[in-house]
């Protein structure tokens, strides 16, 4: 992954809830490192971990939205996020 200096277009994210999450994270000062296809979804990989405030807001606003958490592997850092309809937002987990 790489850190972008220029804003990345969120237009490809067609899930309203996932786009809202990404935009809310950006409003908190986070940024999208890369928007990348995965077998199950187009993933917005965020630079910073999910804040407790945003996690709480998402739970209240989108209670049925699928949350996932993945442990460290030899190829990827631990991460968590949300997925819906072929789109996902993924946040690294703090060490």
C-alpha positions as CSV (number, residue, x, y, z in Angstrom):
1,X,0.0,0.0,0.0
2,X,1.0,3.6,-0.5
3,X,0.0,6.9,1.0
4,X,-1.6,9.3,-1.5
5,X,-1.0,13.0,-1.6
6,X,-3.9,13.7,-4.0
7,X,-7.5,12.9,-3.0
8,X,-8.8,9.6,-4.5
9,X,-12.2,9.6,-6.2
10,X,-14.8,7.7,-4.3
11,X,-17.1,7.5,-7.3
12,X,-16.4,3.8,-7.9
13,X,-17.9,3.0,-4.4
14,X,-21.6,2.3,-5.2
15,X,-22.7,1.3,-1.7
16,X,-24.1,4.4,0.1
17,X,-23.2,3.1,3.5
18,X,-19.6,2.2,2.6
19,X,-19.1,5.5,0.9
20,X,-20.6,7.2,4.0
21,X,-18.1,5.4,6.2
22,X,-15.1,6.3,4.0
23,X,-16.2,9.9,3.8
24,X,-16.8,10.1,7.6
25,X,-13.3,8.6,8.2
26,X,-11.8,11.2,5.8
27,X,-13.6,14.0,7.7
28,X,-11.9,12.7,10.9
29,X,-8.5,13.1,9.2
30,X,-8.0,9.5,7.9
31,X,-7.4,8.9,4.2
32,X,-7.7,6.2,1.6
33,X,-4.4,4.6,0.9
34,X,-5.6,2.6,-2.1
35,X,-8.9,1.5,-3.7
36,X,-8.3,-2.1,-4.8
37,X,-10.3,-4.9,-6.2
38,X,-10.6,-8.1,-4.1
39,X,-12.5,-11.3,-5.0
40,X,-15.5,-10.3,-2.8
41,X,-15.4,-6.5,-3.1
42,X,-13.8,-3.3,-4.2
43,X,-12.0,-2.3,-1.0
44,X,-11.1,1.2,0.2
45,X,-8.0,0.5,2.4
46,X,-7.8,3.3,5.0
47,X,-4.4,4.6,6.3
48,X,-5.4,4.8,10.0
49,X,-7.3,2.6,12.4
50,X,-11.1,3.0,12.8
51,X,-11.8,5.5,15.6
52,X,-13.9,4.5,18.5
53,X,-16.2,7.5,17.8
54,X,-16.8,6.4,14.2
55,X,-17.2,2.7,15.2
56,X,-20.0,3.8,17.6
57,X,-21.6,6.0,15.0
58,X,-21.6,3.3,12.3
59,X,-23.1,0.8,14.8
60,X,-26.0,3.2,15.4
61,X,-26.5,4.4,11.8
62,X,-26.0,1.0,10.1
63,X,-26.9,-1.7,12.7
64,X,-27.3,-4.5,10.1
65,X,-24.1,-3.7,8.2
66,X,-21.6,-6.6,8.2
67,X,-18.4,-6.0,10.2
68,X,-15.3,-8.1,9.8
69,X,-12.0,-8.5,11.7
70,X,-9.0,-10.3,10.4
71,X,-5.8,-11.2,12.4
72,X,-2.3,-10.6,11.2
73,X,-1.1,-13.0,8.5
74,X,2.4,-13.4,6.9
75,X,1.0,-11.2,4.0
76,X,-1.3,-8.7,5.7
77,X,-1.6,-6.7,8.9
78,X,-4.6,-7.2,11.1
79,X,-7.5,-5.2,9.8
80,X,-11.2,-4.7,10.3
81,X,-14.0,-3.0,8.4
82,X,-17.4,-3.2,6.8
83,X,-18.6,-4.9,3.6
84,X,-21.8,-4.5,1.7
85,X,-22.9,-5.4,-1.9
86,X,-19.4,-5.8,-3.3
87,X,-17.9,-2.8,-1.6
88,X,-15.8,-2.6,1.6
89,X,-13.9,-0.2,3.8
90,X,-10.9,-1.7,5.6
91,X,-9.0,-0.2,8.5
92,X,-5.7,-1.4,10.0
93,X,-5.8,-2.5,13.6
94,X,-3.6,-0.8,16.1
95,X,-0.5,-2.8,17.1
